[in-house]
Amino acid sequence: MNRRGVLMAAGWLLAAAVTAGAGTVALDVVGAGILGPQNQPLSADDVARALETVPWSSTPAPPPTTSSAPAPRGLTVPGGSIVATCAGGRVTLVSWSPDPGYRTDDVARGPATTASVKFKNGGTENVVVVTCQDGEPHAETVADDGGHHGRG
């Protein structure tokens, strides 16, 4: 190997070492967090010590306040998940999220006596119909008949 080749190899190795060192320093800074170690997860011992310092009261906590808005309820269904509410016997789909590989189609969000969403994955089509039972949203998966749901 000639002198020029040796110098090029040495220069390349020096550049690689500097880059690796800079990368290590950058990872150390990111790992410690920009604002310091307070952003780090706590160990089980840290949690136990922190709980020992919390003042405990023997009086029960006050009951939760009731709200006029209906509480949303999450429902896990074949092909995804739904969040729905019931008010006055009518259901409303607040949100829906397909499982990986699925997509949504034909959403009838309400408010209505029934609401529905279709979760599709290739040839699989799960039509989920949501109704109110005892003031709570309930989901049922039905065969896709090509009809429309959500009339109310």
PyRosetta script that sets phi, psi and omega in degrees:
from pyrosetta import init, pose_from_sequence

init()
pose = pose_from_sequence("MNRRGVLMAAGWLLAAAVTAGAGTVALDVVGAGILGPQNQPLSADDVARALETVPWSSTPAPPPTTSSAPAPRGLTVPGGSIVATCAGGRVTLVSWSPDPGYRTDDVARGPATTASVKFKNGGTENVVVVTCQDGEPHAETVADDGGHHGRG")
pose.set_psi(1, 135.5)
pose.set_omega(1, -178.8)
pose.set_phi(2, -82.1)
pose.set_psi(2, 171.0)
pose.set_omega(2, -175.9)
pose.set_phi(3, -60.9)
pose.set_psi(3, -39.1)
pose.set_omega(3, -179.8)
pose.set_phi(4, -63.5)
pose.set_psi(4, -42.2)
pose.set_omega(4, 178.5)
pose.set_phi(5, -63.4)
pose.set_psi(5, -39.9)
pose.set_omega(5, 178.6)
pose.set_phi(6, -65.1)
pose.set_psi(6, -43.4)
pose.set_omega(6, 178.8)
pose.set_phi(7, -64.7)
pose.set_psi(7, -39.0)
pose.set_omega(7, 178.1)
pose.set_phi(8, -65.2)
pose.set_psi(8, -42.6)
pose.set_omega(8, 179.2)
pose.set_phi(9, -64.8)
pose.set_psi(9, -42.3)
pose.set_omega(9, 179.1)
pose.set_phi(10, -64.2)
pose.set_psi(10, -41.7)
pose.set_omega(10, 177.8)
pose.set_phi(11, -62.7)
pose.set_psi(11, -41.2)
pose.set_omega(11, 179.2)
pose.set_phi(12, -64.9)
pose.set_psi(12, -43.8)
pose.set_omega(12, 178.3)
pose.set_phi(13, -63.4)
pose.set_psi(13, -39.4)
pose.set_omega(13, 177.6)
pose.set_phi(14, -63.8)
pose.set_psi(14, -44.6)
pose.set_omega(14, 178.5)
pose.set_phi(15, -62.3)
pose.set_psi(15, -40.9)
pose.set_omega(15, 178.9)
pose.set_phi(16, -64.1)
pose.set_psi(16, -41.1)
pose.set_omega(16, 179.9)
pose.set_phi(17, -65.4)
pose.set_psi(17, -42.3)
pose.set_omega(17, 178.6)
pose.set_phi(18, -64.0)
pose.set_psi(18, -42.6)
pose.set_omega(18, 179.5)
pose.set_phi(19, -63.7)
pose.set_psi(19, -44.0)
pose.set_omega(19, 179.1)
pose.set_phi(20, -63.2)
pose.set_psi(20, -42.0)
pose.set_omega(20, 178.6)
pose.set_phi(21, -62.9)
pose.set_psi(21, -44.3)
pose.set_omega(21, 178.7)
pose.set_phi(22, -63.3)
pose.set_psi(22, -39.9)
pose.set_omega(22, 178.1)
pose.set_phi(23, -64.3)
pose.set_psi(23, -39.4)
pose.set_omega(23, 178.6)
pose.set_phi(24, -64.8)
pose.set_psi(24, -44.2)
pose.set_omega(24, 178.0)
pose.set_phi(25, -62.1)
pose.set_psi(25, -43.0)
pose.set_omega(25, 180.0)
pose.set_phi(26, -62.2)
pose.set_psi(26, -42.8)
pose.set_omega(26, 178.8)
pose.set_phi(27, -65.9)
pose.set_psi(27, -35.7)
pose.set_omega(27, 176.4)
pose.set_phi(28, -63.6)
pose.set_psi(28, -41.7)
pose.set_omega(28, 179.0)
pose.set_phi(29, -64.9)
pose.set_psi(29, -45.9)
pose.set_omega(29, -180.0)
pose.set_phi(30, -65.9)
pose.set_psi(30, -41.0)
pose.set_omega(30, -179.6)
pose.set_phi(31, -63.0)
pose.set_psi(31, -35.9)
pose.set_omega(31, 179.2)
pose.set_phi(32, -81.4)
pose.set_psi(32, -14.0)
pose.set_omega(32, -178.1)
pose.set_phi(33, 85.0)
pose.set_psi(33, 146.5)
pose.set_omega(33, -178.0)
pose.set_phi(34, -64.4)
pose.set_psi(34, -34.8)
pose.set_omega(34, -177.6)
pose.set_phi(35, -95.4)
pose.set_psi(35, 6.9)
pose.set_omega(35, 176.9)
pose.set_phi(36, 107.2)
pose.set_psi(36, -171.3)
pose.set_omega(36, -171.8)
pose.set_phi(37, -73.8)
pose.set_psi(37, -5.3)
pose.set_omega(37, -179.1)
pose.set_phi(38, -66.7)
pose.set_psi(38, -12.5)
pose.set_omega(38, 178.9)
pose.set_phi(39, -91.5)
pose.set_psi(39, 6.2)
pose.set_omega(39, -177.0)
pose.set_phi(40, -86.2)
pose.set_psi(40, 150.2)
pose.set_omega(40, 176.9)
pose.set_phi(41, -64.3)
pose.set_psi(41, 150.8)
pose.set_omega(41, 179.3)
pose.set_phi(42, -88.8)
pose.set_psi(42, 145.7)
pose.set_omega(42, 174.2)
pose.set_phi(43, -81.0)
pose.set_psi(43, 170.6)
pose.set_omega(43, 178.4)
pose.set_phi(44, -62.0)
pose.set_psi(44, -37.8)
pose.set_omega(44, 177.8)
pose.set_phi(45, -65.7)
pose.set_psi(45, -39.9)
pose.set_omega(45, 177.8)
pose.set_phi(46, -61.7)
pose.set_psi(46, -41.9)
pose.set_omega(46, 179.4)
pose.set_phi(47, -65.0)
pose.set_psi(47, -44.5)
pose.set_omega(47, 179.8)
pose.set_phi(48, -60.6)
pose.set_psi(48, -43.5)
pose.set_omega(48, 178.3)
pose.set_phi(49, -63.6)
pose.set_psi(49, -41.5)
pose.set_omega(49, -179.7)
pose.set_phi(50, -65.2)
pose.set_psi(50, -38.4)
pose.set_omega(50, 179.3)
pose.set_phi(51, -68.0)
pose.set_psi(51, -29.5)
pose.set_omega(51, 178.6)
pose.set_phi(52, -66.8)
pose.set_psi(52, -24.0)
pose.set_omega(52, -178.1)
pose.set_phi(53, -90.6)
pose.set_psi(53, -6.9)
pose.set_omega(53, -178.7)
pose.set_phi(54, -80.2)
pose.set_psi(54, 125.9)
pose.set_omega(54, 177.6)
pose.set_phi(55, -71.5)
pose.set_psi(55, 130.9)
pose.set_omega(55, -179.8)
pose.set_phi(56, -104.0)
pose.set_psi(56, 144.6)
pose.set_omega(56, 179.3)
pose.set_phi(57, -116.9)
pose.set_psi(57, 143.1)
pose.set_omega(57, 178.0)
pose.set_phi(58, -86.5)
pose.set_psi(58, -7.3)
pose.set_omega(58, 178.3)
pose.set_phi(59, -82.6)
pose.set_psi(59, 138.9)
pose.set_omega(59, -178.8)
pose.set_phi(60, -68.7)
pose.set_psi(60, 152.8)
pose.set_omega(60, 177.0)
pose.set_phi(61, -69.2)
pose.set_psi(61, 148.7)
pose.set_omega(61, 178.6)
pose.set_phi(62, -65.2)
pose.set_psi(62, 150.0)
pose.set_omega(62, 179.2)
pose.set_phi(63, -64.2)
pose.set_psi(63, 151.9)
pose.set_omega(63, 178.4)
pose.set_phi(64, -63.4)
pose.set_psi(64, 145.7)
pose.set_omega(64, 179.0)
pose.set_phi(65, -74.5)
pose.set_psi(65, 144.6)
pose.set_omega(65, 178.8)
pose.set_phi(66, -85.9)
pose.set_psi(66, 142.5)
pose.set_omega(66, -178.9)
pose.set_phi(67, -114.9)
pose.set_psi(67, 151.0)
pose.set_omega(67, 178.2)
pose.set_phi(68, -75.1)
pose.set_psi(68, -20.0)
pose.set_omega(68, 179.0)
pose.set_phi(69, -80.4)
pose.set_psi(69, 138.0)
pose.set_omega(69, 179.0)
pose.set_phi(70, -68.2)
pose.set_psi(70, 145.3)
pose.set_omega(70, 179.6)
pose.set_phi(71, -77.7)
pose.set_psi(71, 131.0)
pose.set_omega(71, 176.8)
pose.set_phi(72, -68.6)
pose.set_psi(72, 150.0)
pose.set_omega(72, 179.3)
pose.set_phi(73, -127.6)
pose.set_psi(73, 131.0)
pose.set_omega(73, 177.3)
pose.set_phi(74, -85.7)
pose.set_psi(74, 136.9)
pose.set_omega(74, -179.8)
pose.set_phi(75, -128.7)
pose.set_psi(75, 125.9)
pose.set_omega(75, 175.1)
pose.set_phi(76, -95.5)
pose.set_psi(76, 127.0)
pose.set_omega(76, -175.1)
pose.set_phi(77, -132.5)
pose.set_psi(77, 164.5)
pose.set_omega(77, 177.5)
pose.set_phi(78, -59.9)
pose.set_psi(78, 117.5)
pose.set_omega(78, 178.0)
pose.set_phi(79, 101.6)
pose.set_psi(79, -8.0)
pose.set_omega(79, -180.0)
pose.set_phi(80, 170.2)
pose.set_psi(80, -158.1)
pose.set_omega(80, 178.1)
pose.set_phi(81, -141.6)
pose.set_psi(81, 156.1)
pose.set_omega(81, -175.5)
pose.set_phi(82, -136.1)
pose.set_psi(82, 146.0)
pose.set_omega(82, 168.5)
pose.set_phi(83, -118.2)
pose.set_psi(83, 126.3)
pose.set_omega(83, -175.7)
pose.set_phi(84, -137.8)
pose.set_psi(84, 158.7)
pose.set_omega(84, 174.6)
pose.set_phi(85, -129.9)
pose.set_psi(85, 156.6)
pose.set_omega(85, 174.1)
pose.set_phi(86, -121.6)
pose.set_psi(86, 136.3)
pose.set_omega(86, 176.2)
pose.set_phi(87, -150.2)
pose.set_psi(87, 125.3)
pose.set_omega(87, 178.9)
pose.set_phi(88, 60.2)
pose.set_psi(88, 33.0)
pose.set_omega(88, 179.0)
pose.set_phi(89, 77.1)
pose.set_psi(89, 6.3)
pose.set_omega(89, 179.8)
pose.set_phi(90, -115.5)
pose.set_psi(90, 140.0)
pose.set_omega(90, -177.2)
pose.set_phi(91, -103.2)
pose.set_psi(91, 144.6)
pose.set_omega(91, 175.3)
pose.set_phi(92, -130.9)
pose.set_psi(92, 129.3)
pose.set_omega(92, 173.3)
pose.set_phi(93, -80.3)
pose.set_psi(93, 116.8)
pose.set_omega(93, -179.9)
pose.set_phi(94, -79.9)
pose.set_psi(94, -44.9)
pose.set_omega(94, 178.5)
pose.set_phi(95, -157.8)
pose.set_psi(95, 164.4)
pose.set_omega(95, 177.7)
pose.set_phi(96, -150.4)
pose.set_psi(96, 149.0)
pose.set_omega(96, -177.1)
pose.set_phi(97, -143.7)
pose.set_psi(97, 120.1)
pose.set_omega(97, 179.0)
pose.set_phi(98, -74.5)
pose.set_psi(98, 149.8)
pose.set_omega(98, 172.3)
pose.set_phi(99, -67.2)
pose.set_psi(99, 161.9)
pose.set_omega(99, 176.3)
pose.set_phi(100, -54.6)
pose.set_psi(100, 133.7)
pose.set_omega(100, -179.2)
pose.set_phi(101, 91.4)
pose.set_psi(101, -12.8)
pose.set_omega(101, 179.4)
pose.set_phi(102, -103.1)
pose.set_psi(102, 162.5)
pose.set_omega(102, 171.2)
pose.set_phi(103, -138.3)
pose.set_psi(103, 163.6)
pose.set_omega(103, -179.9)
pose.set_phi(104, -101.9)
pose.set_psi(104, 154.8)
pose.set_omega(104, -179.9)
pose.set_phi(105, -155.9)
pose.set_psi(105, 158.5)
pose.set_omega(105, 173.9)
pose.set_phi(106, 48.9)
pose.set_psi(106, 60.5)
pose.set_omega(106, 179.7)
pose.set_phi(107, -87.8)
pose.set_psi(107, 128.2)
pose.set_omega(107, 171.0)
pose.set_phi(108, -120.0)
pose.set_psi(108, 95.0)
pose.set_omega(108, -168.0)
pose.set_phi(109, -80.9)
pose.set_psi(109, -16.0)
pose.set_omega(109, -178.4)
pose.set_phi(110, 86.3)
pose.set_psi(110, -167.9)
pose.set_omega(110, 6.4)
pose.set_phi(111, -70.8)
pose.set_psi(111, 137.0)
pose.set_omega(111, -179.1)
pose.set_phi(112, -161.7)
pose.set_psi(112, 174.8)
pose.set_omega(112, 177.4)
pose.set_phi(113, -67.7)
pose.set_psi(113, -29.5)
pose.set_omega(113, 172.1)
pose.set_phi(114, -136.4)
pose.set_psi(114, 146.8)
pose.set_omega(114, 173.6)
pose.set_phi(115, -127.5)
pose.set_psi(115, 157.5)
pose.set_omega(115, -177.6)
pose.set_phi(116, -152.7)
pose.set_psi(116, 160.3)
pose.set_omega(116, 174.0)
pose.set_phi(117, -149.9)
pose.set_psi(117, 145.1)
pose.set_omega(117, 178.4)
pose.set_phi(118, -108.9)
pose.set_psi(118, 127.8)
pose.set_omega(118, 173.9)
pose.set_phi(119, -103.8)
pose.set_psi(119, 121.4)
pose.set_omega(119, -175.5)
pose.set_phi(120, -117.0)
pose.set_psi(120, 139.1)
pose.set_omega(120, 174.8)
pose.set_phi(121, -143.6)
pose.set_psi(121, 98.8)
pose.set_omega(121, -176.5)
pose.set_phi(122, 61.2)
pose.set_psi(122, -121.7)
pose.set_omega(122, 179.6)
pose.set_phi(123, -85.8)
pose.set_psi(123, -6.1)
pose.set_omega(123, -179.6)
pose.set_phi(124, -86.0)
pose.set_psi(124, 126.1)
pose.set_omega(124, 177.6)
pose.set_phi(125, -131.3)
pose.set_psi(125, 113.4)
pose.set_omega(125, 178.4)
pose.set_phi(126, -106.5)
pose.set_psi(126, 111.8)
pose.set_omega(126, 175.8)
pose.set_phi(127, -92.5)
pose.set_psi(127, 120.5)
pose.set_omega(127, -179.0)
pose.set_phi(128, -106.8)
pose.set_psi(128, 120.3)
pose.set_omega(128, 179.1)
pose.set_phi(129, -105.2)
pose.set_psi(129, 127.9)
pose.set_omega(129, -178.7)
pose.set_phi(130, -113.3)
pose.set_psi(130, 130.8)
pose.set_omega(130, 177.3)
pose.set_phi(131, -130.6)
pose.set_psi(131, 170.9)
pose.set_omega(131, 175.7)
pose.set_phi(132, -100.6)
pose.set_psi(132, 128.8)
pose.set_omega(132, 174.9)
pose.set_phi(133, -129.6)
pose.set_psi(133, 120.3)
pose.set_omega(133, -177.2)
pose.set_phi(134, 54.7)
pose.set_psi(134, 37.4)
pose.set_omega(134, 176.9)
pose.set_phi(135, 78.1)
pose.set_psi(135, 5.9)
pose.set_omega(135, -179.0)
pose.set_phi(136, -119.7)
pose.set_psi(136, 142.2)
pose.set_omega(136, 176.3)
pose.set_phi(137, -68.0)
pose.set_psi(137, 136.2)
pose.set_omega(137, 175.6)
pose.set_phi(138, -132.3)
pose.set_psi(138, 137.7)
pose.set_omega(138, -177.4)
pose.set_phi(139, -110.5)
pose.set_psi(139, 146.0)
pose.set_omega(139, 175.7)
pose.set_phi(140, -138.6)
pose.set_psi(140, 132.6)
pose.set_omega(140, 177.4)
pose.set_phi(141, -91.5)
pose.set_psi(141, 129.3)
pose.set_omega(141, -178.5)
pose.set_phi(142, -123.3)
pose.set_psi(142, 160.5)
pose.set_omega(142, 177.0)
pose.set_phi(143, -66.3)
pose.set_psi(143, 142.9)
pose.set_omega(143, 178.6)
pose.set_phi(144, -74.5)
pose.set_psi(144, 111.1)
pose.set_omega(144, -179.9)
pose.set_phi(145, -102.2)
pose.set_psi(145, 3.4)
pose.set_omega(145, -179.8)
pose.set_phi(146, 81.9)
pose.set_psi(146, -4.9)
pose.set_omega(146, -179.4)
pose.set_phi(147, -85.1)
pose.set_psi(147, 178.3)
pose.set_omega(147, -178.7)
pose.set_phi(148, -109.2)
pose.set_psi(148, 142.1)
pose.set_omega(148, 178.1)
pose.set_phi(149, -114.6)
pose.set_psi(149, 170.2)
pose.set_omega(149, 173.7)
pose.set_phi(150, 95.7)
pose.set_psi(150, 10.0)
pose.set_omega(150, 176.6)
pose.set_phi(151, -71.9)
pose.set_psi(151, 145.6)
pose.set_omega(151, 179.0)
pose.set_phi(152, -169.5)
pose.dump_pdb("model.pdb")
